[in-house]
Each structure stands twice: as structure tokens, then as C-alpha cells.
Amino acid sequence: MKKRKCQGCKELKDADSMYKITKEYKSNDIYFNPNSKILGRSAYVCKNNNCIKLMLKKKTLKNALKINDSSKIECILLNIIKGQ
């Protein structure tokens, strides 16, 4: 199993048990849980509300993906929190 660091709690966990957020290399579009065929920078966050909230509070996603505007993906993550 591939281990990845959560952008919320900073712990190493199995990549399959986390959400993956990728900025595509060519278009700079942001994708949530893409297939492995999309090439670019990726960040991972645990599938629990505390880690998502912590990542959004600390704004670590912007740094991890090297983006200026993360509002689109933040809305998706906030909807996940509200839905659970």
C-alpha cells in the first residue's frame, strides 16, 4: 500500500483510505478523487471531518498544490463535512 501524508493531521496513512485532490499539470484544473491517469500535483486528506476542518483552517491545500484560489475544492470539502 502507498503511504501518503494527510494535509490535516500530518500522519502517514494508506492512500486508498484518503481523499485525493489533484491539480492537473497541463490545464491547472483541480480534481477531487481523480483516477490515477491525471498527472499533476496531488494532496491527500483523511476521510474524517476533523482532518478536513484542520486542513481548511490552516490553508495547507494551497501550499501543497501551489495554487492561489482553492475556493472550489474547499466548497466540495465543506459539503462532505455537512453531509456526514
Secondary structure, 3 states (H helix, E strand, C coil): CCEEEECCCCCEEEHHHEEEEEEECCCCCEEECCCCCCCEEEEEEECCHHHHHHHHHHCHHHHHHCCCCCHHHHHHHHHHHHHC
